[in-house]
Amino acid sequence: MLFQKSYWVNVTDDVDVLPLIHDVKLAIRESGVEQGLLTIHIPDGSGAVLLAPEGLEDDRAFRRWIKDWTVERKGQGEPPSLAYIASALGPTITLPLDRREMVIDVRAGIFMVDLTNKATRRQYYVSIFSETPQQPQAGARPRGPVRR
């Protein structure tokens, strides 16, 4: 079974670090998958997905590090491109699911690092793969045609 959902977030013209954990947990609940693999993907090469301690979105040192990494330093030539940094950090992350939970540290968060230099809307995808069919949620109505 494959469950896929896309989400949109607003970003600024600066380096943005946005928590995705709440949307990801919602997708897991909606999928009804007990065990499988969860993949989060940011298309277009100008963003990355990180598994990091909660609170990274408020970490000014991390943002400064990203900015410093992309600024030309005297005598060191051109800085690495944003696409290079995004690919080094990784535009995709895959995590195992067990009992409708991600198998990660309870203090960990999932973050999007947006490296675009314009204020816009960014899309990202959450895909859940499972060998077992979707389990109906308690109280949920079955999908499909109603037979009487």
C-alpha positions in Angstrom: 0.0 0.0 0.0 1.2 3.5 -0.8 -0.2 6.6 1.0 1.0 10.0 -0.2 0.1 13.5 0.8 1.5 16.9 -0.1 1.8 19.9 2.2 2.5 23.6 1.6 4.4 25.9 3.8 5.2 29.6 3.5 8.8 30.6 3.5 10.7 33.9 3.7 13.5 35.3 1.7 16.0 34.2 4.5 17.1 30.8 5.6 14.0 29.1 7.1 14.0 26.2 9.5 10.4 24.8 9.8 9.2 22.0 11.9 7.3 19.3 10.0 6.7 16.8 12.7 3.0 17.7 13.3 2.1 17.3 9.6 4.0 14.0 9.4 2.2 12.6 12.5 -1.1 13.7 10.9 -0.2 11.8 7.7 0.6 8.7 9.7 -2.8 8.8 11.4 -4.6 9.4 8.1 -2.8 6.5 6.4 -3.8 3.9 9.0 -0.5 2.1 8.5 0.7 0.0 11.5 4.2 -0.8 10.1 6.1 0.4 7.1 8.4 3.1 5.8 7.8 6.9 5.9 9.6 9.1 3.4 9.6 12.9 3.5 10.8 14.6 0.3 11.3 18.2 -0.7 11.4 18.7 -4.4 13.4 21.2 -6.6 16.8 20.9 -4.9 16.7 24.1 -2.7 15.6 22.5 0.5 16.6 19.8 2.9 15.0 17.5 5.5 16.7 17.1 8.8 16.1 14.8 11.8 17.4 17.0 14.7 16.6 17.9 18.3 13.4 19.8 18.9 13.9 23.5 19.0 16.1 23.7 15.9 13.7 26.2 14.3 14.7 28.7 17.1 18.5 28.0 16.9 20.1 31.2 15.6 23.6 29.6 15.6 22.4 26.9 13.1 20.9 29.6 10.8 24.1 31.6 11.0 26.1 28.5 10.2 24.1 27.9 7.1 24.4 31.6 6.0 28.2 31.6 6.7 28.6 28.4 4.7 27.1 30.2 1.6 29.0 33.5 1.9 32.2 34.1 -0.1 35.2 34.2 2.2 38.2 36.4 1.3 40.8 34.4 -0.6 38.7 31.2 -0.5 36.9 31.5 -3.8 33.2 31.2 -4.4 31.0 29.7 -1.8 29.2 26.4 -2.4 25.8 26.8 -4.2 22.6 26.5 -2.3 21.7 23.4 -4.3 25.0 21.8 -3.2 24.2 22.5 0.5 20.7 21.2 0.1 22.0 18.0 -1.5 24.7 17.7 1.2 22.0 18.0 3.9 19.6 15.8 2.0 16.2 16.5 0.3 14.8 13.2 1.4 14.6 11.2 4.7 13.2 7.8 5.2 12.2 6.4 8.6 10.7 3.2 9.8 7.2 3.0 11.3 6.1 0.6 14.0 2.7 0.6 15.7 1.7 3.9 14.0 4.8 5.7 15.4 8.1 6.8 13.8 11.0 4.9 15.2 13.0 8.0 16.3 14.2 9.5 19.6 11.3 11.0 21.5 13.2 14.3 21.7 13.8 14.5 17.9 12.0 16.7 15.5 11.8 16.7 11.7 12.6 20.0 10.0 12.7 21.5 6.6 15.6 23.8 5.9 14.6 26.2 3.1 17.4 27.7 1.2 15.5 29.7 -1.4 16.1 33.5 -1.4 12.6 34.6 -2.0 9.4 34.6 0.0 7.1 31.9 -1.6 5.2 28.8 -0.8 7.1 25.5 -0.7 5.7 22.0 -1.2 6.8 18.8 0.4 5.6 15.3 0.2 5.0 12.6 2.9 4.8 9.1 1.5 4.1 5.9 3.6 4.8 2.5 2.2 3.5 -0.7 3.8 3.1 -4.3 2.8 -0.1 -4.6 4.7 -3.4 -2.9 3.7 -4.6 0.2 5.4 -6.3 -0.4 8.7 -9.6 1.5 9.2 -9.6 4.0 12.0 -12.0 3.5 14.8 -15.3 5.2 14.0 -14.3 5.9 10.4 -16.7 5.2 7.6 -15.6 2.8 4.9 -14.6 4.4 1.6 -16.0 3.6 -1.7 -19.5 2.9 -3.0 -22.2 2.1 -0.5 -23.9 -1.2 -1.0 -27.4 -1.7 0.3 
